[in-house]
Amino acid sequence: MSTRLSAVALVCTLKPSPATSSSARLADQALDELATHDVDGESVRIADFDIRPGVSADEGDGDQWPLIRRRVLDADIVLLATPTWLGHLSSVAQRVLERLDAELSSTDDAGRPVLFGKVGIAAVVGNEDGAHKIVADTFQALDDVGFTIPAQGCTYWNGEAMQGVDYIDLSETPDPVRATTRTMARNAAHLARLLRTENYPAQS
């Protein structure tokens, strides 16, 4: 069995490509750290796709969620990266979590929810408070649908309140953010390898 893992970063900025994005920058840094642990990564900007509201794996009529879903199912590690808006995760990130809820009705050959065995991590940026609350909400949702959360499985940056500096504006990454991202990547890769070797028990 190959020891290499795969990761997908679901970047939930409100801005489609090619606009610059703080969420995309932090997601790319996380993927770079994961790469040092033999994890092949890709970044997907959700705003570039037509993701319909709904509770099924495919809402039809041009819904592009199935393209994102395939990437999620193929990955060992899924990173949800979101900006902070009005103290909450972005509406794009909320829609991703809502669409992932459909996987509760999907099972593998052993009867396990199809997302069992996958690791979920989070990255949050914003120049207002709210990162801890967003991570808590995100982790609860990811856990509900079957992801496993590693120890210290998030990274974030909060800028000074009521100022206009974004993460993308920083000339260099703050040491605490770099260290936190490094820990998240190391623990996520470690947990993903353990789960690949021995997934959760079959469901009776």
N, C-alpha and C positions, 0 to 999 in steps of 0.2 A: 504494500500500500504506500502511495506517495506521502511524504511528510509535508508537502506543500499544502497550504490552505488557501482559501479564496475569501475575499471580503468585498462588499459593495457598500458604498456610502450613498445614502439617500439624502441629497442636499435639498432642504426645504425652504430656501430663500423664496421671497415673493418675486424676485427678479429673474426673468428668463435670460439665457445666454444671448449675447456675450457680455452682459453687464457684470461688473466686478461684484463680488459677494464675500462678506466676512465669513458666512457659514461655509462657503466653498473653500475658503482659505484654511480654516481650521480643520475641515474634513480632509483636505489634501495633506495637511501636516500629520493627521492621524494615520492616513494610509501610508505615508512615508515611514512612520514609526513601525507600523505593522509589517512593512516590507523587510525590515531588519530581522524579523522573526519568520521569514520564508512564507509570507502571506502575499499573494497576488491580489491587487486591489483595483477597483474601478469606481469612478464617481458618476452619479446620475443626478442631474438637476431636474427635479420633479416638475418645475414650472415650464420646462420645455415640452411637456407632454400634456395631452388632453385626458385628464383623470376625472372621470365622472363620479358624482356622489352615488353611493349605493352600498349594498351589503352582500354583494355576490362577487365571485372571482372575475366575472366579465359582465359588465352592464350593457354590452352591445352598442350599436349605433355609433361606432367610431371610438369607443372607450379604449384608451391605450394602457390602462392598468395591467392587462395581461403581459405586456412587455416588461414592466417593472416587476411584476410577480415572478416571472421566470428568472430574473436576476436574483431575486431574494431566495427562491428555492434552490438555486445553484450555488449559493454562497454558504460558507461556514460561519461567517461573521457579518452582521448587518449593523451599520452605523447610521443612526438617525441624527442628522445635523440640522439645527433650526436656529433662526434668530429669535430674539425676544420682542414681542409686540404687545404693548399694554399689559406687561407682566405675565404673558402667557406664551406658549409655543405658537408658531405661525399657523394660519389656517391651512396652509399646504401640508404641514406636518400632521395636523389633526386629521386631514383627509386620508393621509397615508395610514395612520393608525386605524381609522375606521374601515378602510379597505382590507387591512390585514386581519380584521376581525372575522372575515369570511373564512379564514383558514381553520377556524375552530371545527368546521364541518368536514375538513379534509384529513384523511389519515393515511399512514404508510402501510406497508405489507404486514407490519407487526401490530397494527391497530392503534399506533400512537398518533397523536396530532402531528401533522406534517412538519411543523416548526420545532418539534422536540429535537434536541441535538444541535440546534443553532444558537449562537451567542449573539446577544443584543447589547449594544453600547450606544452612548449618546454624546453629542457635542452641542454646546449652546453658546451663543454670543449675544451681546447686547450692551448698550450704554445706559441701561437701567437695571434695577434689581429684578430678580425673578428666576435666576438660573437653577437654584436648588429646587424650587417648586416645579419648574418645568421638567427637570430630571426625574423627580419623584413621580410625576404624572406619566412621563414617558416609560419609565421602568415598570410601573404598575400595568400599563397597557401591554408592553412587550411580554411581561411575565404571563399575563392573562392568556395571550394567544399562543404561548408555548416556548418563547425564547428563554434562555438561561442567562442571567446577569452575572458578570464576574465581579470580584472584589474591586472597589474603586473603579467601576466601569464607565466613568464619564470624565469629560474634560470641558472646561468652560472659561469664558472671559467675560467679566462685567466691567465696563468702563465707568468712569466717574459719572455719578448721577447728574442729570440736567446739563450735560455737556454734549458736544457734537462730534467727538472722536469715535470712530468705529474701529473694529479690530483690523480691518483691511488697511486702515490709515497708519498703523504702527510701523515704524521703520525696522523693528526687530521683535521677535517673539519674547514676551516676558519669561524669565526663568521659571517662575511657578507654573505657568501654563505649559511650558516645554516639559517640565518634570512630570506634571499630571498626565499629559498626553502619552508620555513614554510609559508610565505605569499602567495606564489603561490598555495600551497596545500589548504590552508584555503579558498582562493577566488575561486579556481576551484570547490571545494566541495559545497560551497555555491551556486554558479551559476548553477551547475548541478542539485541541488535539486530544484531550482526555475524552471528550464526548464522541469524537470520531472513533476512537478505539473502543469505547464502551458506552453506547447510548443508553437512554433510560429503558427500564424493563418494558417488555411487550404488554399491551393492555389486554386484560382478560374480558 
